[in-house]
Every structure is written in C-alpha cells, then in structure tokens.
C-alpha cells in the first residue's frame, strides 16, 4: 500500500477569491457501530493536511440514520443499481464528514473528502451518500477509484434531466447538482426536448469543469463552448425556499440573443 501523497488537483482558472465557501458533506452507512477510520495516501490523499477542515461525527440514532434513505433521497437510492438499498435501510449507525472552506486555491480538500469516503468503505460502510451532489456511492465504486487519478467533474457533480417540461415555452430543465463543492453556482439549461439531453450534458459538464477549476463568471457574461454561445443569468440561493432544487446559487444558461427559447437556439438565424 503506497504511502506517497498523490498530486494535488490544481485550479488554474482561479484568479481572485469569491465570497462563497466550498462545501462538502458525506454520510457513510454502517450495519453497526463503525470502526475507527484511517485515511492514507492509498485512498487518494494529497500532501499537506487536506482533512484539517473536516468535522467527523458518528450517529447511532435510528430515526436520524433512517431519515437519509427516505423521501426524495430514498428515490435516488432506489434508482442507484449498484447500491444495496435494503442494506442501507437496515443500517443502525452512520458516520458523517463535512467541511466548509473559503473559495480554495486548489482542490486538495475535495481530494481529502473523496479519500475519506474510500476510507469509510474500508471500515465497512455499505454505502456513502454525497449530500451536496445527491449521489449514492457503493463500496465497490469508491474502491475502484484509482488513488492517483485526474480530476473528473463527473465524479463530483450530478446532472439531472426532467422528462416532463415545466412550461411549454421553456421546455425541459437539465441542471447540475454539487457545484457548491467548488464555491460556484450550479448550472441550469432548458431544453426543447429529450433528444437534446446528451448535447446539453456535454455543455453542462464542460462549463462545470471550467467553474470547478476556478472560472467565476458574473451575471450577463457570455461564453462559447463547442460552437454554442450561452449567457449566464444569476439566480439567488434557493436553500430557504419550500422546494429547493440546488441548495445553492445557480446560473441559468440562456440564449445570448434574448427571448425565451429553449436550447438549442438557432444562432445562425440571429446573426
């Protein structure tokens, strides 16, 4: 087992700090009381002390443990085929790790969080929930992550496509969840139809990667990705709303030529 720290994931796009914090929150579920958790370089831990910002607590309250596998989170659990939902719902203990740090210079703390998740599985966790991204991890999926791997936005952020259009004039909503881990707003895009979901996913992943690596656009800014120009329209943090979607700030990606038109918009016709 290697004890050599892995290289730190840099944030080459970060120029100046924003006023936001990068937030992580993971919950590991155990059949019984968890053993001590030790994190090492073999789990993907970089040099320094990337876990210094984390708080870790053990929970043995049955109602608290069971609550995380009910409601909307329970639906996500049931929709994750490689996680044993019945085993999660039978767990009697949990261990949580969370951190909130000012807009960081590197992604070392994020690597620390994922290393902690891998250590949870070695301690016997039957599943780990990434609360910020609303993603359930199986022990096998976490164990399969190489310690020394490049940064991949798909490991840290989930994309959701709503199959039913909220309003005919704006179409189907496709959005990210988890950008709060980078002290950045989440991204949302309204699509003309499900046939555009793959293209929209590529666009969202490309922009999410740029923001994760430090890019900090402001409302009204435009950018061009893969031949498509989008404008960022800022939306406030929805954490206090009755049915929050992001628990975070967000950017809606809109047609830079104006008007209410779902993606993809015909830029050639507006030239």
C-alpha atoms as an extended CHARMM CRD file, in Angstrom:
* protein
*
       271  EXT
         1         1  UNK       CA              0.0000000000        0.0000000000        0.0000000000  PROA      1               0.0000000000
         2         2  UNK       CA              1.5310000000        3.2910000000       -1.1280000000  PROA      2               0.0000000000
         3         3  UNK       CA              2.2140000000        5.9870000000        1.4670000000  PROA      3               0.0000000000
         4         4  UNK       CA              3.2990000000        8.5990000000       -1.0980000000  PROA      4               0.0000000000
         5         5  UNK       CA              0.8950000000       11.5570000000       -1.2990000000  PROA      5               0.0000000000
         6         6  UNK       CA             -0.8360000000       11.9550000000       -4.6560000000  PROA      6               0.0000000000
         7         7  UNK       CA             -0.5120000000       15.1570000000       -6.7400000000  PROA      7               0.0000000000
         8         8  UNK       CA             -2.9070000000       17.9550000000       -5.8220000000  PROA      8               0.0000000000
         9         9  UNK       CA             -5.6580000000       18.8410000000       -8.2750000000  PROA      9               0.0000000000
        10        10  UNK       CA             -4.9670000000       22.4900000000       -9.2190000000  PROA      10              0.0000000000
        11        11  UNK       CA             -7.4410000000       25.2600000000      -10.0330000000  PROA      11              0.0000000000
        12        12  UNK       CA             -5.6810000000       27.0100000000      -12.9360000000  PROA      12              0.0000000000
        13        13  UNK       CA             -8.6910000000       29.2460000000      -13.7170000000  PROA      13              0.0000000000
        14        14  UNK       CA             -8.8960000000       30.7420000000      -10.2470000000  PROA      14              0.0000000000
        15        15  UNK       CA             -7.6070000000       34.3250000000      -10.2580000000  PROA      15              0.0000000000
        16        16  UNK       CA             -9.3360000000       36.0090000000       -7.3180000000  PROA      16              0.0000000000
        17        17  UNK       CA            -11.3520000000       34.5200000000       -4.4960000000  PROA      17              0.0000000000
        18        18  UNK       CA            -15.1380000000       34.8400000000       -4.4990000000  PROA      18              0.0000000000
        19        19  UNK       CA            -17.1150000000       35.4530000000       -1.3150000000  PROA      19              0.0000000000
        20        20  UNK       CA            -18.5070000000       31.8970000000       -1.3480000000  PROA      20              0.0000000000
        21        21  UNK       CA            -17.3740000000       28.7950000000        0.5420000000  PROA      21              0.0000000000
        22        22  UNK       CA            -16.7080000000       25.3240000000       -0.8690000000  PROA      22              0.0000000000
        23        23  UNK       CA            -18.9660000000       22.8460000000        0.9320000000  PROA      23              0.0000000000
        24        24  UNK       CA            -18.6720000000       19.0720000000        1.2470000000  PROA      24              0.0000000000
        25        25  UNK       CA            -20.8970000000       16.6570000000        3.1810000000  PROA      25              0.0000000000
        26        26  UNK       CA            -20.6560000000       12.8750000000        3.1020000000  PROA      26              0.0000000000
        27        27  UNK       CA            -22.5570000000       10.2820000000        5.1340000000  PROA      27              0.0000000000
        28        28  UNK       CA            -21.4160000000        6.6510000000        5.3870000000  PROA      28              0.0000000000
        29        29  UNK       CA            -23.9220000000        3.9980000000        6.4720000000  PROA      29              0.0000000000
        30        30  UNK       CA            -22.9070000000        1.0020000000        8.6160000000  PROA      30              0.0000000000
        31        31  UNK       CA            -24.7280000000       -2.1340000000        9.7160000000  PROA      31              0.0000000000
        32        32  UNK       CA            -23.4710000000       -1.4940000000       13.2220000000  PROA      32              0.0000000000
        33        33  UNK       CA            -21.1060000000        0.8650000000       15.0230000000  PROA      33              0.0000000000
        34        34  UNK       CA            -18.2460000000        1.7810000000       12.7100000000  PROA      34              0.0000000000
        35        35  UNK       CA            -14.6440000000        1.0310000000       13.4670000000  PROA      35              0.0000000000
        36        36  UNK       CA            -12.0480000000        3.7850000000       13.5280000000  PROA      36              0.0000000000
        37        37  UNK       CA            -11.4940000000        5.3100000000       10.0980000000  PROA      37              0.0000000000
        38        38  UNK       CA             -7.9300000000        5.9330000000        8.9540000000  PROA      38              0.0000000000
        39        39  UNK       CA             -7.2530000000        7.7960000000        5.7090000000  PROA      39              0.0000000000
        40        40  UNK       CA             -4.0000000000        7.3110000000        3.8160000000  PROA      40              0.0000000000
        41        41  UNK       CA             -2.3150000000        8.2610000000        0.5680000000  PROA      41              0.0000000000
        42        42  UNK       CA             -3.5800000000        4.9570000000       -0.8430000000  PROA      42              0.0000000000
        43        43  UNK       CA             -7.0830000000        6.4590000000       -0.6140000000  PROA      43              0.0000000000
        44        44  UNK       CA             -6.0190000000        9.3850000000       -2.8090000000  PROA      44              0.0000000000
        45        45  UNK       CA             -4.8580000000       11.7570000000       -0.0760000000  PROA      45              0.0000000000
        46        46  UNK       CA             -2.6070000000       14.6140000000       -1.2980000000  PROA      46              0.0000000000
        47        47  UNK       CA              0.2340000000       16.2170000000        0.6550000000  PROA      47              0.0000000000
        48        48  UNK       CA             -0.4080000000       18.6810000000        3.4520000000  PROA      48              0.0000000000
        49        49  UNK       CA             -3.3920000000       18.3310000000        5.7450000000  PROA      49              0.0000000000
        50        50  UNK       CA             -6.4550000000       18.3400000000        3.4430000000  PROA      50              0.0000000000
        51        51  UNK       CA             -8.6450000000       16.7970000000        6.1470000000  PROA      51              0.0000000000
        52        52  UNK       CA             -7.9420000000       19.5320000000        8.6960000000  PROA      52              0.0000000000
        53        53  UNK       CA            -11.0920000000       21.3790000000        7.5970000000  PROA      53              0.0000000000
        54        54  UNK       CA            -13.3420000000       18.3330000000        8.1250000000  PROA      54              0.0000000000
        55        55  UNK       CA            -15.5150000000       17.5250000000       11.0940000000  PROA      55              0.0000000000
        56        56  UNK       CA            -16.4260000000       13.8670000000       11.5760000000  PROA      56              0.0000000000
        57        57  UNK       CA            -19.1750000000       12.5080000000       13.8090000000  PROA      57              0.0000000000
        58        58  UNK       CA            -20.7320000000        9.0990000000       14.4990000000  PROA      58              0.0000000000
        59        59  UNK       CA            -24.5140000000        8.7050000000       14.6950000000  PROA      59              0.0000000000
        60        60  UNK       CA            -26.4560000000        5.8340000000       16.2370000000  PROA      60              0.0000000000
        61        61  UNK       CA            -29.9350000000        7.3940000000       16.3950000000  PROA      61              0.0000000000
        62        62  UNK       CA            -32.1550000000        5.0430000000       14.3200000000  PROA      62              0.0000000000
        63        63  UNK       CA            -34.5390000000        7.7810000000       13.1670000000  PROA      63              0.0000000000
        64        64  UNK       CA            -31.6740000000       10.0130000000       12.0110000000  PROA      64              0.0000000000
        65        65  UNK       CA            -29.9780000000        7.1680000000       10.1470000000  PROA      65              0.0000000000
        66        66  UNK       CA            -33.2260000000        6.0150000000        8.5310000000  PROA      66              0.0000000000
        67        67  UNK       CA            -34.2140000000        9.5370000000        7.5050000000  PROA      67              0.0000000000
        68        68  UNK       CA            -31.4940000000        9.7400000000        4.8630000000  PROA      68              0.0000000000
        69        69  UNK       CA            -32.9190000000        6.7900000000        2.9180000000  PROA      69              0.0000000000
        70        70  UNK       CA            -36.4910000000        8.1230000000        2.8710000000  PROA      70              0.0000000000
        71        71  UNK       CA            -38.2660000000       10.7200000000        0.7460000000  PROA      71              0.0000000000
        72        72  UNK       CA            -36.5080000000       12.1040000000       -2.3640000000  PROA      72              0.0000000000
        73        73  UNK       CA            -33.1480000000       10.7220000000       -1.2110000000  PROA      73              0.0000000000
        74        74  UNK       CA            -34.7570000000        7.3040000000       -0.9590000000  PROA      74              0.0000000000
        75        75  UNK       CA            -35.8860000000        7.6200000000       -4.5730000000  PROA      75              0.0000000000
        76        76  UNK       CA            -32.3080000000        8.3800000000       -5.6250000000  PROA      76              0.0000000000
        77        77  UNK       CA            -31.1630000000        5.4140000000       -3.5500000000  PROA      77              0.0000000000
        78        78  UNK       CA            -33.6010000000        3.0630000000       -5.2700000000  PROA      78              0.0000000000
        79        79  UNK       CA            -32.5050000000        4.4080000000       -8.6610000000  PROA      79              0.0000000000
        80        80  UNK       CA            -28.8250000000        3.6020000000       -7.9840000000  PROA      80              0.0000000000
        81        81  UNK       CA            -28.4990000000       -0.0010000000       -9.2120000000  PROA      81              0.0000000000
        82        82  UNK       CA            -25.1000000000       -0.8300000000       -7.6920000000  PROA      82              0.0000000000
        83        83  UNK       CA            -26.1260000000        0.1910000000       -4.1450000000  PROA      83              0.0000000000
        84        84  UNK       CA            -27.9430000000       -2.3010000000       -1.9080000000  PROA      84              0.0000000000
        85        85  UNK       CA            -30.9090000000       -0.1340000000       -0.8680000000  PROA      85              0.0000000000
        86        86  UNK       CA            -32.2540000000       -2.7650000000        1.5430000000  PROA      86              0.0000000000
        87        87  UNK       CA            -28.8800000000       -2.9650000000        3.2990000000  PROA      87              0.0000000000
        88        88  UNK       CA            -28.7570000000        0.8310000000        3.6350000000  PROA      88              0.0000000000
        89        89  UNK       CA            -32.2420000000        0.9060000000        5.1420000000  PROA      89              0.0000000000
        90        90  UNK       CA            -31.1840000000       -1.7780000000        7.6100000000  PROA      90              0.0000000000
        91        91  UNK       CA            -28.2000000000        0.1940000000        8.8970000000  PROA      91              0.0000000000
        92        92  UNK       CA            -28.1110000000        1.1220000000       12.5760000000  PROA      92              0.0000000000
        93        93  UNK       CA            -25.2070000000        3.5730000000       12.5120000000  PROA      93              0.0000000000
        94        94  UNK       CA            -23.7060000000        6.2540000000       10.3110000000  PROA      94              0.0000000000
        95        95  UNK       CA            -20.6330000000        8.4150000000       10.1680000000  PROA      95              0.0000000000
        96        96  UNK       CA            -20.6420000000       11.8670000000        8.6130000000  PROA      96              0.0000000000
        97        97  UNK       CA            -17.8300000000       14.1070000000        7.4390000000  PROA      97              0.0000000000
        98        98  UNK       CA            -18.3560000000       17.6850000000        6.3410000000  PROA      98              0.0000000000
        99        99  UNK       CA            -16.3180000000       20.7880000000        5.5750000000  PROA      99              0.0000000000
       100       100  UNK       CA            -16.8430000000       24.3970000000        4.5390000000  PROA      100             0.0000000000
       101       101  UNK       CA            -13.8480000000       26.4620000000        3.4590000000  PROA      101             0.0000000000
       102       102  UNK       CA            -13.4380000000       29.8190000000        1.6840000000  PROA      102             0.0000000000
       103       103  UNK       CA            -13.0600000000       29.5730000000       -2.1100000000  PROA      103             0.0000000000
       104       104  UNK       CA             -9.8890000000       27.4140000000       -2.1800000000  PROA      104             0.0000000000
       105       105  UNK       CA             -6.7510000000       27.8360000000       -4.2660000000  PROA      105             0.0000000000
       106       106  UNK       CA             -6.6250000000       24.1060000000       -5.0690000000  PROA      106             0.0000000000
       107       107  UNK       CA             -8.9310000000       21.0930000000       -4.8810000000  PROA      107             0.0000000000
       108       108  UNK       CA             -6.8510000000       19.3550000000       -2.2110000000  PROA      108             0.0000000000
       109       109  UNK       CA             -9.7320000000       19.4430000000        0.2930000000  PROA      109             0.0000000000
       110       110  UNK       CA            -12.0120000000       17.8170000000       -2.2980000000  PROA      110             0.0000000000
       111       111  UNK       CA             -9.4490000000       15.0400000000       -2.7460000000  PROA      111             0.0000000000
       112       112  UNK       CA             -9.3980000000       14.7310000000        1.0260000000  PROA      112             0.0000000000
       113       113  UNK       CA            -13.1690000000       14.3390000000        1.0800000000  PROA      113             0.0000000000
       114       114  UNK       CA            -13.1260000000       11.5890000000       -1.5340000000  PROA      114             0.0000000000
       115       115  UNK       CA            -10.2480000000        9.8600000000        0.2710000000  PROA      115             0.0000000000
       116       116  UNK       CA            -12.3530000000        9.9510000000        3.4340000000  PROA      116             0.0000000000
       117       117  UNK       CA            -15.2060000000        8.2840000000        1.5250000000  PROA      117             0.0000000000
       118       118  UNK       CA            -12.8800000000        5.4950000000        0.3840000000  PROA      118             0.0000000000
       119       119  UNK       CA            -11.7020000000        5.0350000000        3.9630000000  PROA      119             0.0000000000
       120       120  UNK       CA            -15.3320000000        4.7730000000        5.0790000000  PROA      120             0.0000000000
       121       121  UNK       CA            -15.7590000000        1.7750000000        2.7750000000  PROA      121             0.0000000000
       122       122  UNK       CA            -12.6360000000        0.0800000000        4.1500000000  PROA      122             0.0000000000
       123       123  UNK       CA            -14.1720000000        0.4910000000        7.5930000000  PROA      123             0.0000000000
       124       124  UNK       CA            -17.2300000000       -1.4450000000        6.4300000000  PROA      124             0.0000000000
       125       125  UNK       CA            -19.6820000000        1.1520000000        5.0790000000  PROA      125             0.0000000000
       126       126  UNK       CA            -22.4250000000       -0.3850000000        2.9260000000  PROA      126             0.0000000000
       127       127  UNK       CA            -22.9120000000        2.9130000000        1.0410000000  PROA      127             0.0000000000
       128       128  UNK       CA            -21.8100000000        6.5500000000        1.1210000000  PROA      128             0.0000000000
       129       129  UNK       CA            -24.0820000000        9.4920000000        0.3220000000  PROA      129             0.0000000000
       130       130  UNK       CA            -22.6250000000       12.6320000000       -1.2260000000  PROA      130             0.0000000000
       131       131  UNK       CA            -25.2150000000       15.0280000000        0.1900000000  PROA      131             0.0000000000
       132       132  UNK       CA            -24.1540000000       18.0750000000       -1.8310000000  PROA      132             0.0000000000
       133       133  UNK       CA            -24.4110000000       16.2640000000       -5.1720000000  PROA      133             0.0000000000
       134       134  UNK       CA            -27.2760000000       13.9440000000       -4.0860000000  PROA      134             0.0000000000
       135       135  UNK       CA            -25.2990000000       10.9010000000       -5.1680000000  PROA      135             0.0000000000
       136       136  UNK       CA            -25.1600000000        7.4410000000       -3.5910000000  PROA      136             0.0000000000
       137       137  UNK       CA            -21.8610000000        5.5500000000       -3.8540000000  PROA      137             0.0000000000
       138       138  UNK       CA            -21.4420000000        1.8040000000       -3.4610000000  PROA      138             0.0000000000
       139       139  UNK       CA            -18.3140000000        0.4870000000       -1.6860000000  PROA      139             0.0000000000
       140       140  UNK       CA            -17.2470000000       -1.1650000000       -4.9480000000  PROA      140             0.0000000000
       141       141  UNK       CA            -17.4750000000        2.0720000000       -6.9540000000  PROA      141             0.0000000000
       142       142  UNK       CA            -15.4870000000        4.0230000000       -4.3820000000  PROA      142             0.0000000000
       143       143  UNK       CA            -12.8660000000        1.2880000000       -4.0170000000  PROA      143             0.0000000000
       144       144  UNK       CA            -12.4100000000        1.2270000000       -7.7990000000  PROA      144             0.0000000000
       145       145  UNK       CA            -11.3390000000        4.8910000000       -7.9180000000  PROA      145             0.0000000000
       146       146  UNK       CA             -7.5530000000        4.9960000000       -8.5030000000  PROA      146             0.0000000000
       147       147  UNK       CA             -5.6920000000        6.9480000000       -5.8450000000  PROA      147             0.0000000000
       148       148  UNK       CA             -3.6810000000        8.8950000000       -8.4070000000  PROA      148             0.0000000000
       149       149  UNK       CA             -6.3540000000        9.9130000000      -10.9250000000  PROA      149             0.0000000000
       150       150  UNK       CA             -7.0100000000       13.1360000000      -12.8380000000  PROA      150             0.0000000000
       151       151  UNK       CA             -9.8300000000       15.4450000000      -11.8650000000  PROA      151             0.0000000000
       152       152  UNK       CA            -13.1460000000       14.4850000000      -13.4930000000  PROA      152             0.0000000000
       153       153  UNK       CA            -16.2070000000       16.6510000000      -12.8700000000  PROA      153             0.0000000000
       154       154  UNK       CA            -18.4850000000       13.6260000000      -13.2840000000  PROA      154             0.0000000000
       155       155  UNK       CA            -17.1520000000       12.1860000000      -10.0210000000  PROA      155             0.0000000000
       156       156  UNK       CA            -18.3100000000       15.1890000000       -8.0260000000  PROA      156             0.0000000000
       157       157  UNK       CA            -21.3920000000       16.6450000000       -9.7320000000  PROA      157             0.0000000000
       158       158  UNK       CA            -24.6050000000       15.0020000000      -10.8960000000  PROA      158             0.0000000000
       159       159  UNK       CA            -26.7200000000       16.0480000000      -13.8810000000  PROA      159             0.0000000000
       160       160  UNK       CA            -30.4950000000       15.7170000000      -13.8620000000  PROA      160             0.0000000000
       161       161  UNK       CA            -32.8430000000       15.8800000000      -16.8380000000  PROA      161             0.0000000000
       162       162  UNK       CA            -36.5330000000       16.4200000000      -16.1480000000  PROA      162             0.0000000000
       163       163  UNK       CA            -38.5540000000       14.3030000000      -18.5600000000  PROA      163             0.0000000000
       164       164  UNK       CA            -41.6400000000       16.5000000000      -18.2180000000  PROA      164             0.0000000000
       165       165  UNK       CA            -41.4960000000       20.0940000000      -19.4400000000  PROA      165             0.0000000000
       166       166  UNK       CA            -42.2670000000       22.5670000000      -16.6590000000  PROA      166             0.0000000000
       167       167  UNK       CA            -43.6710000000       25.0890000000      -19.1330000000  PROA      167             0.0000000000
       168       168  UNK       CA            -44.0930000000       24.5520000000      -22.8940000000  PROA      168             0.0000000000
       169       169  UNK       CA            -42.4030000000       27.8460000000      -23.7470000000  PROA      169             0.0000000000
       170       170  UNK       CA            -39.1780000000       26.9940000000      -21.8880000000  PROA      170             0.0000000000
       171       171  UNK       CA            -39.0710000000       23.2060000000      -22.2490000000  PROA      171             0.0000000000
       172       172  UNK       CA            -37.3550000000       20.5480000000      -20.1430000000  PROA      172             0.0000000000
       173       173  UNK       CA            -34.9850000000       21.5170000000      -17.3420000000  PROA      173             0.0000000000
       174       174  UNK       CA            -31.4950000000       19.9850000000      -17.2740000000  PROA      174             0.0000000000
       175       175  UNK       CA            -29.2880000000       21.0020000000      -14.3700000000  PROA      175             0.0000000000
       176       176  UNK       CA            -26.2610000000       20.2260000000      -12.2400000000  PROA      176             0.0000000000
       177       177  UNK       CA            -26.1560000000       19.4900000000       -8.5210000000  PROA      177             0.0000000000
       178       178  UNK       CA            -22.9700000000       19.7240000000       -6.4960000000  PROA      178             0.0000000000
       179       179  UNK       CA            -21.1760000000       22.8750000000       -7.6660000000  PROA      179             0.0000000000
       180       180  UNK       CA            -21.2840000000       24.1720000000       -4.0920000000  PROA      180             0.0000000000
       181       181  UNK       CA            -18.2790000000       21.8780000000       -3.5430000000  PROA      181             0.0000000000
       182       182  UNK       CA            -16.3040000000       24.3520000000       -5.6530000000  PROA      182             0.0000000000
       183       183  UNK       CA            -17.8180000000       27.5470000000       -4.1960000000  PROA      183             0.0000000000
       184       184  UNK       CA            -19.5800000000       28.0500000000       -7.5220000000  PROA      184             0.0000000000
       185       185  UNK       CA            -23.2400000000       28.2750000000       -8.5930000000  PROA      185             0.0000000000
       186       186  UNK       CA            -24.9630000000       25.2840000000      -10.1320000000  PROA      186             0.0000000000
       187       187  UNK       CA            -25.9170000000       25.3730000000      -13.8050000000  PROA      187             0.0000000000
       188       188  UNK       CA            -29.3550000000       25.0170000000      -15.4090000000  PROA      188             0.0000000000
       189       189  UNK       CA            -30.4840000000       24.8460000000      -19.0190000000  PROA      189             0.0000000000
       190       190  UNK       CA            -33.9580000000       24.4660000000      -20.5280000000  PROA      190             0.0000000000
       191       191  UNK       CA            -34.1310000000       22.0800000000      -23.4840000000  PROA      191             0.0000000000
       192       192  UNK       CA            -36.5380000000       21.8940000000      -26.3960000000  PROA      192             0.0000000000
       193       193  UNK       CA            -36.8310000000       18.1330000000      -25.9640000000  PROA      193             0.0000000000
       194       194  UNK       CA            -35.2120000000       14.9500000000      -24.6170000000  PROA      194             0.0000000000
       195       195  UNK       CA            -33.3410000000       14.4130000000      -27.8910000000  PROA      195             0.0000000000
       196       196  UNK       CA            -31.0540000000       17.2900000000      -26.8660000000  PROA      196             0.0000000000
       197       197  UNK       CA            -30.1700000000       15.8530000000      -23.4270000000  PROA      197             0.0000000000
       198       198  UNK       CA            -26.8140000000       14.3620000000      -24.4980000000  PROA      198             0.0000000000
       199       199  UNK       CA            -25.6420000000       17.6120000000      -26.1230000000  PROA      199             0.0000000000
       200       200  UNK       CA            -26.8100000000       19.6150000000      -23.1100000000  PROA      200             0.0000000000
       201       201  UNK       CA            -24.9950000000       17.2290000000      -20.7690000000  PROA      201             0.0000000000
       202       202  UNK       CA            -21.7290000000       17.7620000000      -22.6170000000  PROA      202             0.0000000000
       203       203  UNK       CA            -22.2280000000       21.5240000000      -22.4710000000  PROA      203             0.0000000000
       204       204  UNK       CA            -23.0120000000       21.4840000000      -18.7460000000  PROA      204             0.0000000000
       205       205  UNK       CA            -20.0640000000       19.2010000000      -17.9350000000  PROA      205             0.0000000000
       206       206  UNK       CA            -17.6770000000       21.4210000000      -19.9150000000  PROA      206             0.0000000000
       207       207  UNK       CA            -18.8470000000       24.5810000000      -18.1760000000  PROA      207             0.0000000000
       208       208  UNK       CA            -18.9910000000       22.8870000000      -14.7740000000  PROA      208             0.0000000000
       209       209  UNK       CA            -15.3840000000       21.7660000000      -15.2240000000  PROA      209             0.0000000000
       210       210  UNK       CA            -14.3000000000       25.3310000000      -16.0490000000  PROA      210             0.0000000000
       211       211  UNK       CA            -16.0650000000       26.6770000000      -12.9540000000  PROA      211             0.0000000000
       212       212  UNK       CA            -14.7050000000       23.8890000000      -10.7510000000  PROA      212             0.0000000000
       213       213  UNK       CA            -11.1840000000       24.7690000000      -11.8900000000  PROA      213             0.0000000000
       214       214  UNK       CA            -11.7520000000       28.3530000000      -10.8080000000  PROA      214             0.0000000000
       215       215  UNK       CA            -13.6390000000       30.2740000000      -13.5000000000  PROA      215             0.0000000000
       216       216  UNK       CA            -16.0130000000       32.7420000000      -11.8240000000  PROA      216             0.0000000000
       217       217  UNK       CA            -18.4080000000       34.3260000000      -14.3540000000  PROA      217             0.0000000000
       218       218  UNK       CA            -20.8650000000       37.0200000000      -13.3530000000  PROA      218             0.0000000000
       219       219  UNK       CA            -24.4490000000       37.5240000000      -14.4370000000  PROA      219             0.0000000000
       220       220  UNK       CA            -24.5950000000       38.7490000000      -18.0300000000  PROA      220             0.0000000000
       221       221  UNK       CA            -21.2570000000       37.2380000000      -19.0660000000  PROA      221             0.0000000000
       222       222  UNK       CA            -21.2290000000       35.1250000000      -22.2160000000  PROA      222             0.0000000000
       223       223  UNK       CA            -19.0120000000       32.2440000000      -23.2700000000  PROA      223             0.0000000000
       224       224  UNK       CA            -18.7450000000       29.9920000000      -26.2980000000  PROA      224             0.0000000000
       225       225  UNK       CA            -18.4530000000       26.2230000000      -25.9400000000  PROA      225             0.0000000000
       226       226  UNK       CA            -18.3410000000       23.8020000000      -28.8620000000  PROA      226             0.0000000000
       227       227  UNK       CA            -19.8520000000       26.2800000000      -31.2760000000  PROA      227             0.0000000000
       228       228  UNK       CA            -22.6110000000       27.3480000000      -28.8790000000  PROA      228             0.0000000000
       229       229  UNK       CA            -22.7490000000       30.7360000000      -27.1620000000  PROA      229             0.0000000000
       230       230  UNK       CA            -24.5350000000       30.9970000000      -23.8170000000  PROA      230             0.0000000000
       231       231  UNK       CA            -25.1800000000       33.8010000000      -21.3780000000  PROA      231             0.0000000000
       232       232  UNK       CA            -25.0100000000       33.3400000000      -17.5980000000  PROA      232             0.0000000000
       233       233  UNK       CA            -28.0660000000       34.6260000000      -15.7430000000  PROA      233             0.0000000000
       234       234  UNK       CA            -27.5930000000       34.5340000000      -11.9750000000  PROA      234             0.0000000000
       235       235  UNK       CA            -30.3010000000       33.1330000000       -9.6980000000  PROA      235             0.0000000000
       236       236  UNK       CA            -30.2630000000       33.5140000000       -5.8760000000  PROA      236             0.0000000000
       237       237  UNK       CA            -29.5580000000       30.7340000000       -3.4050000000  PROA      237             0.0000000000
       238       238  UNK       CA            -32.7360000000       28.6470000000       -3.1530000000  PROA      238             0.0000000000
       239       239  UNK       CA            -31.8660000000       26.9700000000        0.1660000000  PROA      239             0.0000000000
       240       240  UNK       CA            -34.6290000000       28.8070000000        2.0120000000  PROA      240             0.0000000000
       241       241  UNK       CA            -37.3730000000       28.0040000000       -0.4850000000  PROA      241             0.0000000000
       242       242  UNK       CA            -40.0930000000       25.4570000000        0.1270000000  PROA      242             0.0000000000
       243       243  UNK       CA            -38.7990000000       23.0230000000       -2.5050000000  PROA      243             0.0000000000
       244       244  UNK       CA            -35.1520000000       23.9040000000       -3.1250000000  PROA      244             0.0000000000
       245       245  UNK       CA            -33.5640000000       22.4690000000       -6.2450000000  PROA      245             0.0000000000
       246       246  UNK       CA            -29.8930000000       23.2620000000       -5.6830000000  PROA      246             0.0000000000
       247       247  UNK       CA            -29.4530000000       24.3310000000       -2.0200000000  PROA      247             0.0000000000
       248       248  UNK       CA            -27.0710000000       26.7370000000       -3.7260000000  PROA      248             0.0000000000
       249       249  UNK       CA            -26.8860000000       29.7200000000       -6.0230000000  PROA      249             0.0000000000
       250       250  UNK       CA            -27.3030000000       28.9480000000       -9.7050000000  PROA      250             0.0000000000
       251       251  UNK       CA            -26.7600000000       30.2290000000      -13.2150000000  PROA      251             0.0000000000
       252       252  UNK       CA            -29.4020000000       29.7040000000      -15.8540000000  PROA      252             0.0000000000
       253       253  UNK       CA            -27.7400000000       29.3630000000      -19.2550000000  PROA      253             0.0000000000
       254       254  UNK       CA            -29.8420000000       31.3320000000      -21.7010000000  PROA      254             0.0000000000
       255       255  UNK       CA            -29.9600000000       32.3570000000      -25.3420000000  PROA      255             0.0000000000
       256       256  UNK       CA            -27.4930000000       35.2680000000      -25.6790000000  PROA      256             0.0000000000
       257       257  UNK       CA            -29.7430000000       36.8400000000      -28.3260000000  PROA      257             0.0000000000
       258       258  UNK       CA            -32.5840000000       37.2740000000      -25.8510000000  PROA      258             0.0000000000
       259       259  UNK       CA            -36.0920000000       35.9610000000      -25.7640000000  PROA      259             0.0000000000
       260       260  UNK       CA            -37.4770000000       32.8560000000      -24.0990000000  PROA      260             0.0000000000
       261       261  UNK       CA            -36.2740000000       29.9790000000      -26.2680000000  PROA      261             0.0000000000
       262       262  UNK       CA            -35.2620000000       26.5140000000      -25.1050000000  PROA      262             0.0000000000
       263       263  UNK       CA            -31.9080000000       25.0720000000      -26.1370000000  PROA      263             0.0000000000
       264       264  UNK       CA            -30.6780000000       24.6090000000      -28.8300000000  PROA      264             0.0000000000
       265       265  UNK       CA            -31.2820000000       28.0350000000      -30.2520000000  PROA      265             0.0000000000
       266       266  UNK       CA            -30.5620000000       28.8780000000      -33.8710000000  PROA      266             0.0000000000
       267       267  UNK       CA            -27.6500000000       31.3000000000      -33.6580000000  PROA      267             0.0000000000
       268       268  UNK       CA            -27.2500000000       31.4060000000      -37.4340000000  PROA      268             0.0000000000
       269       269  UNK       CA            -30.7420000000       32.8130000000      -37.8010000000  PROA      269             0.0000000000
       270       270  UNK       CA            -29.8920000000       35.6280000000      -35.3990000000  PROA      270             0.0000000000
       271       271  UNK       CA            -26.5710000000       36.5580000000      -36.9910000000  PROA      271             0.0000000000
